[in-house]
Amino acid sequence: MNKTTIKARRLPKDPGPAGWNSLLPQRSPYPALDTDLTVDWAIVGGGFAGMAAAHRLSQLVNDDSIVILEASELAKGPAGRNSGFMIDLPHELTAESYTGGHDEDMKNIRLNRMAIRFACEMAKEYDFAPGTVAPTGKVTAASTEKGLRHVMDYKQHLEAIGESFELMDHKQMHSYTGTNFYHTGLFTPGAVMIQPAAFIRQAADGLVNKKGVRIFENSPVLQIDLGSSTHVLKTPNGRVRARNVIMTVNGHIESFGFFKSKLMHVFTYASMTRKLSAEELQRLGGSADWGILPADPIGTTVRKVSDFQGSGDRLIIRNHATLNQSLEANPANMARAKRLQQKSFDARFPMLKGVEMEYLWGGRLCLSLNSVPAFGELRERLWSACCQNGLGTVKGTLAGMMAAELASGQPNSDYLRDFMQVEQPKRLPPEPFLSVGANSVMRFKEWQAGLEL
């Protein structure tokens, strides 16, 4: 192979603090790379895909050396900005409902559950703190007639594929959440709720206790020189020579010139309240921990979390989405999200009038037009485990695992064969039609969502 140089033409920017990470105790970051290293495996990106890839490699090639290069600090990027749902069932964000075809849904459920088991086994092996991973299930909830139709369609689909659920009426929803806002809910038991920043930080601490695994933070990869026997990854102050490279950077993979004009870069936004007082918790009532997904995919996600390592009981509101192909959200995006989320909070929790939002942030998603990952061997011994289609916890874990298996040579893996039976991402419409059209559609769908937002 002739030497080929690949340069990152930009670095993504994450607006606002990563709220989940801000709740955790201060920590000393892993060092930035400031020397030259030679390793067997380099993993670019320290999110869910990166941690899963490193953990799976440690199981498959346990004598090899592995380095993880994280551009910022662990859990300050997208991994610490999601809502913390690990969802086993169909959850197609770009569809009118969450479901797809029968056979495709059955395959995805099998893969999702395998990834969730893998994450739970990692939590057990590395002795995660109680509450980091909780198999509490989730509720898809409706507050309008349109939302109710979505819920009933979802119910019929789950019946058709033989999945268990519990239909909840208004009284049960009030008992569960403390609010009268929702009149119907569909509880499914297989979802796992996590504190995403704590998950990433504890996974990292577990991995570095393994022989041959090292992590470097604040070490963005700016250039990759592809060679015949080793690839050289250049950071601001160091270099890594690696036989094999796995890219686990989600949409940022396009910044390196791969999947050009095939990936949509969407920001979603969330707000988190300050700690709720004992008196406010009494006024709210409901269960200690719960998670609500909206019946309308464009609606509002809500989580109630109980105290985790002194962080207090809080509510999280997530809605609003914008397409930002620059990988940067602007102040107007954040301002609109703040207004919408306060309105959504007030509508759901009138008993908590005056409770302030302590954190507001934006998080990057990557979607493909046909909802498939950006996965596979891009160049000799350079693999991609990117484009999670809005489900970073589960699909990131899954992609990282599968990339490790593919790269280390696991031809008899049934899961890998299933995972790879997809198309490549389709080409997007040209700009400015893509951005204008996508953002207009999202605003229209927000309007259509009505009270579900």
MODA-V347887 format. One record per residue. N is the residue number from 1. RES is the residue in three letters. NEAR is the number of other ideal C-beta (glycine too) atoms within 8 Angstrom. Layout:
n	res	near
N	RES	NEAR
N	RES	NEAR
This chain:
n	res	near
1	MET	7
2	ASN	3
3	LYS	7
4	THR	8
5	THR	8
6	ILE	10
7	LYS	7
8	ALA	12
9	ARG	6
10	ARG	7
11	LEU	8
12	PRO	12
13	LYS	7
14	ASP	14
15	PRO	10
16	GLY	10
17	PRO	7
18	ALA	14
19	GLY	16
20	TRP	14
21	ASN	12
22	SER	8
23	LEU	11
24	LEU	12
25	PRO	5
26	GLN	2
27	ARG	6
28	SER	2
29	PRO	8
30	TYR	9
31	PRO	7
32	ALA	11
33	LEU	12
34	ASP	6
35	THR	5
36	ASP	7
37	LEU	11
38	THR	7
39	VAL	14
40	ASP	9
41	TRP	16
42	ALA	14
43	ILE	15
44	VAL	12
45	GLY	15
46	GLY	15
47	GLY	14
48	PHE	13
49	ALA	18
50	GLY	16
51	MET	17
52	ALA	19
53	ALA	16
54	ALA	15
55	HIS	13
56	ARG	13
57	LEU	14
58	SER	13
59	GLN	6
60	LEU	10
61	VAL	9
62	ASN	9
63	ASP	5
64	ASP	10
65	SER	9
66	ILE	15
67	VAL	15
68	ILE	16
69	LEU	17
70	GLU	16
71	ALA	11
72	SER	9
73	GLU	8
74	LEU	14
75	ALA	15
76	LYS	9
77	GLY	15
78	PRO	12
79	ALA	15
80	GLY	15
81	ARG	15
82	ASN	11
83	SER	9
84	GLY	12
85	PHE	12
86	MET	14
87	ILE	11
88	ASP	12
89	LEU	13
90	PRO	10
91	HIS	8
92	GLU	11
93	LEU	10
94	THR	6
95	ALA	9
96	GLU	3
97	SER	10
98	TYR	11
99	THR	10
100	GLY	8
101	GLY	5
102	HIS	7
103	ASP	6
104	GLU	8
105	ASP	14
106	MET	9
107	LYS	10
108	ASN	10
109	ILE	13
110	ARG	10
111	LEU	12
112	ASN	14
113	ARG	10
114	MET	10
115	ALA	15
116	ILE	14
117	ARG	8
118	PHE	13
119	ALA	16
120	CYS	11
121	GLU	8
122	MET	13
123	ALA	12
124	LYS	8
125	GLU	7
126	TYR	11
127	ASP	5
128	PHE	11
129	ALA	8
130	PRO	4
131	GLY	8
132	THR	13
133	VAL	11
134	ALA	9
135	PRO	9
136	THR	10
137	GLY	9
138	LYS	13
139	VAL	15
140	THR	15
141	ALA	15
142	ALA	14
143	SER	9
144	THR	9
145	GLU	5
146	LYS	10
147	GLY	17
148	LEU	12
149	ARG	8
150	HIS	13
151	VAL	15
152	MET	8
153	ASP	10
154	TYR	14
155	LYS	11
156	GLN	8
157	HIS	12
158	LEU	13
159	GLU	8
160	ALA	7
161	ILE	10
162	GLY	4
163	GLU	9
164	SER	6
165	PHE	9
166	GLU	6
167	LEU	9
168	MET	11
169	ASP	8
170	HIS	9
171	LYS	6
172	GLN	9
173	MET	16
174	HIS	12
175	SER	8
176	TYR	12
177	THR	14
178	GLY	10
179	THR	12
180	ASN	5
181	PHE	7
182	TYR	14
183	HIS	8
184	THR	14
185	GLY	15
186	LEU	15
187	PHE	11
188	THR	15
189	PRO	7
190	GLY	9
191	ALA	15
192	VAL	13
193	MET	14
194	ILE	13
195	GLN	12
196	PRO	14
197	ALA	14
198	ALA	16
199	PHE	15
200	ILE	16
201	ARG	13
202	GLN	13
203	ALA	12
204	ALA	14
205	ASP	9
206	GLY	12
207	LEU	15
208	VAL	10
209	ASN	6
210	LYS	9
211	LYS	5
212	GLY	10
213	VAL	14
214	ARG	11
215	ILE	13
216	PHE	15
217	GLU	13
218	ASN	10
219	SER	14
220	PRO	11
221	VAL	12
222	LEU	8
223	GLN	10
224	ILE	13
225	ASP	11
226	LEU	12
227	GLY	9
228	SER	3
229	SER	4
230	THR	8
231	HIS	15
232	VAL	11
233	LEU	14
234	LYS	10
235	THR	15
236	PRO	7
237	ASN	7
238	GLY	14
239	ARG	9
240	VAL	15
241	ARG	10
242	ALA	15
243	ARG	9
244	ASN	12
245	VAL	14
246	ILE	17
247	MET	15
248	THR	17
249	VAL	11
250	ASN	17
251	GLY	14
252	HIS	13
253	ILE	15
254	GLU	12
255	SER	12
256	PHE	13
257	GLY	7
258	PHE	10
259	PHE	11
260	LYS	6
261	SER	5
262	LYS	13
263	LEU	14
264	MET	12
265	HIS	14
266	VAL	13
267	PHE	14
268	THR	12
269	TYR	17
270	ALA	14
271	SER	15
272	MET	12
273	THR	14
274	ARG	9
275	LYS	8
276	LEU	13
277	SER	6
278	ALA	5
279	GLU	6
280	GLU	10
281	LEU	9
282	GLN	7
283	ARG	8
284	LEU	12
285	GLY	5
286	GLY	11
287	SER	8
288	ALA	6
289	ASP	10
290	TRP	12
291	GLY	16
292	ILE	14
293	LEU	12
294	PRO	15
295	ALA	14
296	ASP	13
297	PRO	10
298	ILE	13
299	GLY	12
300	THR	12
301	THR	14
302	VAL	12
303	ARG	13
304	LYS	16
305	VAL	10
306	SER	8
307	ASP	7
308	PHE	12
309	GLN	10
310	GLY	6
311	SER	9
312	GLY	8
313	ASP	10
314	ARG	14
315	LEU	14
316	ILE	15
317	ILE	14
318	ARG	13
319	ASN	16
320	HIS	11
321	ALA	11
322	THR	10
323	LEU	12
324	ASN	12
325	GLN	9
326	SER	6
327	LEU	12
328	GLU	8
329	ALA	11
330	ASN	7
331	PRO	5
332	ALA	6
333	ASN	15
334	MET	14
335	ALA	8
336	ARG	9
337	ALA	14
338	LYS	11
339	ARG	8
340	LEU	12
341	GLN	18
342	GLN	10
343	LYS	8
344	SER	12
345	PHE	15
346	ASP	9
347	ALA	8
348	ARG	9
349	PHE	11
350	PRO	6
351	MET	8
352	LEU	13
353	LYS	6
354	GLY	4
355	VAL	11
356	GLU	6
357	MET	13
358	GLU	8
359	TYR	10
360	LEU	13
361	TRP	13
362	GLY	14
363	GLY	12
364	ARG	15
365	LEU	16
366	CYS	15
367	LEU	13
368	SER	15
369	LEU	10
370	ASN	7
371	SER	8
372	VAL	12
373	PRO	13
374	ALA	14
375	PHE	14
376	GLY	7
377	GLU	10
378	LEU	8
379	ARG	7
380	GLU	6
381	ARG	10
382	LEU	13
383	TRP	14
384	SER	15
385	ALA	15
386	CYS	18
387	CYS	16
388	GLN	14
389	ASN	14
390	GLY	9
391	LEU	11
392	GLY	15
393	THR	14
394	VAL	13
395	LYS	13
396	GLY	18
397	THR	17
398	LEU	14
399	ALA	16
400	GLY	20
401	MET	14
402	MET	14
403	ALA	16
404	ALA	15
405	GLU	13
406	LEU	13
407	ALA	13
408	SER	9
409	GLY	5
410	GLN	9
411	PRO	4
412	ASN	4
413	SER	8
414	ASP	6
415	TYR	12
416	LEU	11
417	ARG	8
418	ASP	10
419	PHE	11
420	MET	10
421	GLN	6
422	VAL	8
423	GLU	6
424	GLN	6
425	PRO	14
426	LYS	9
427	ARG	6
428	LEU	10
429	PRO	5
430	PRO	6
431	GLU	6
432	PRO	5
433	PHE	8
434	LEU	13
435	SER	10
436	VAL	8
437	GLY	9
438	ALA	10
439	ASN	10
440	SER	8
441	VAL	8
442	MET	12
443	ARG	8
444	PHE	8
445	LYS	10
446	GLU	12
447	TRP	7
448	GLN	8
449	ALA	12
450	GLY	8
451	LEU	8
452	GLU	15
453	LEU	13
